[in-house]
Amino acid sequence: MGIEGTLEYLSDLLSRKKKKKKQIQTVALKVRMDCEGCARKMKKVLSEVKGAKSVDVDLKQQKVTVTGYVEAKKVLKAAQATKKKVEMWPYVPYNLVANPYVAPAYDKKAPPNMVRSVPNTVTITQTTVDDSYTNIFSDENPNSCSIM
């Protein structure tokens, strides 16, 4: 074991506090930024958060990504200190959502191939298509359109 291993073992036994090691996390925020100055300011503020390893700013998508040993609440609070409109990144790829075309998930401002993250409690009856339109072309409807 050696002297170094023995000293390390004894110091672990004598230390009263057992610290949990934090996991590396990635926190994504949607931030209203207008110019490069806003992006620089956001990057500077978020890089000063304790445990932040890297800060990536995407001005086109209005997205800021913080990676490191950070907590989401602390990152959000630091970003809100800049007086910008800040929220957690609400978008996920559309193939990860069960019903991507229901009204709560669809968002015109979403980046390409992304929809809002919605819980699976949304029912399929909450679609944007009205049922009366689908019944017009139904085979069970005797008054349906005969063009088809």
N, C-alpha and C positions, 0 to 999 in steps of 0.2 A: 504494500500500500504506500509506503514511503512517508516521508515527513510532511510533504505538502498535503497528501490525502488525509493524513491523521489530523493535521491542524484544521483542515476544512471540515472534517467530520465533527471535531470538538466544537468548533465555532457554530456549526449548525445546531448542535445539542444545547449550547449555552444561549443562543439567541432566543429571546422570548416571543418575538413576533414572527409569525410565518406569513410572508407576503405571497399573495396569489399573483402569479404572472398574468398580465393582461394579454389578451389575444389581439393580433393586428386586425383592425377593422377598417372598412371603407365606408365613409359617410358621404352620401351624395345630396346636394342641396340645389333647389331651384331658386336662383337669385335674379332679381330684376336689375340688369346692368345695361347701361346705355353706351358706354365708351370704354376705351382702353384704360383710362384713369380709374374708372370704377373697378375694372378687373384687377388692376395693380393693387388698389386699396384693399380689395377683398382677399387677394393672395397674401398680402402683408399681414393683415389681421389674423387670418386663419393659420398662417405658418407660426404665429406666436402662441397658439394653443399648446398647452403642455402635452407632449406625446405625439404631436403631428410630425410625420416623417416627410410627406410630400403633399403639395396642394396643386391640383390641376384645375385651370379655369378654361371653360369653353364658352366664349362670348356669344357665338352663334346660337347655341342651344340654351343659353342662359343657365349653364350647369357648372357647379363647383364640386370637385371631388377631393376629399381629404382622406389620406391613408396614414395609418399609424396606430399607436396605442392610445386611442382617443375614445371618448364617450360621445354619443350622438347629441345628447342634451347640451353638453358643454360647447360643442361645435356650433350648434344652432344658436345658442345664447351669444356666442362671440360674433357670429354673423349678423345677428339682429342688432348688435351694438353699433353697426355701421349705418343704421337708420334706413337700410334698404328693405324692400319687400322680400322676405325669405320664407321658404317652406321646405319641408323634406321633399326629395325628388319623387314625384308621384307616378312616374311612367315606368312601365315594364314592356318587354317585347310582346307583341300581340299574340304570339303562339303560346305564351305562358298563362294566358287568361282563358277561362272556360268559355265565356261568351263575350268576345271582344266587341261586338256590335250593339250591346245593350246601351241604353241611354246614359247611364252613369259612367261607362267606360270610354265612350267615344268623346274625343276632344279635338277640335280643329287645330288647336295650337300645339298639339303633340308633335314631337320629332317624327321623321319617317319610320314606319314599321313599329311604332310604339303606341300604346293606349294607357289610360289611367289604370292604376292598380285598384281593383274593387274586390271586396270580399265575395266569396262564393255564395252568399246568401241571396244574391240577385237572381230572380227567377227569369225564365225565358219569356214569360209573358210581358216583360217590360222592354220590349223591342221598340225600335223606332217605326216599324212597319205596322200599319193598322190592319186588324184582322179582316175588315170588310173588303179590303183590296185583294187579299189572298182568296177570299171566298168567291170572288167574281169568276175566277178560272178553275174552280173546283169541279171535279167530276160528279160529286154528290149533289151539287146545286142544279136543279132542273132549269133555272133561268140563267145559267151561266153563258158566257160568251161562246158563240159557236164558230168563231173564226179559226180557232185552233182545231 
